[in-house]
Amino acid sequence: MQFLSGKPRDQLYLIPTSLEEFISSDNETRTLDAFVSMWDLKVCGFQFPHGKGAKGGRPAYHPSVLLKLYLYGYMSRIRSSRALERECGRNIELMWLMEGLVPDHNTIVNFRKDNAEPIREVFRSTVRTAVYFKLIGKKLISGDSTKLRAQNSKKNNYNEQKIDRHLKYI
């Protein structure tokens, strides 16, 4: 039986491939990039670092880069800042979105902490946009955190015949 075989890992390519070729034109990562690019983050209230990092260290990341990372993590169900840091180095979509930048997990946590309200406003605005374009129905489904026991045994199951029988018995 024959099997498909991959290319040797040490093979060199004549034409180097770019990350642009790996991300299809209808990929949601492109939508996310365009979505964040349309925001004026200063007006939204995002904190912009001044100058270099602490004690003249390396320059800070632009808030739009970290917002893209946070929203990508939210879409992909990656909540941990350490997991987001790891994915920046191995996930091709994130490499494209972050343009090769790999922020430290502390940077990601501090961004979330320092910009909690502006991030909430971005989510609120996203929902308003989705309602405007009728992408969501905006129906209210809620619970009041009451714990209910689900029991559907023969003893606790009632139908019309059973109710009539009980009424006749009573």
C-alpha angles and dihedrals in degrees: 000000000000124000131197112257127206129227119275111268094228094052114121121223121223093214113040114226119230128218087245090070093054096056113072120224093248096048115130089229089071090051090051091050092051091044094055092042092060094059124094096219096191090058090048090057102251114157115245116204116235120231119321127346125273113322094000095306128150121317119272127249118261111253091236090062092052092044089054089051093048094048092046089052090049092051092046095043093244106141102161117093090213091053090049090051090050093047091053088067099045111023110089093206091054092045088056094044095046093041090233096309118137111193119200118253090246090056090053093048093048091049090053092046097045096044103037096128097044089049089052089051091052089054092047091051091048090055091048090051092049091050091049092054090042093241091136130035099224094220116160115238113170145159130202093220092257111156112229125189113226111216124161103165121144089259095055099035114100129190132166095272093049092049091050090050091050092048091050089049093050 
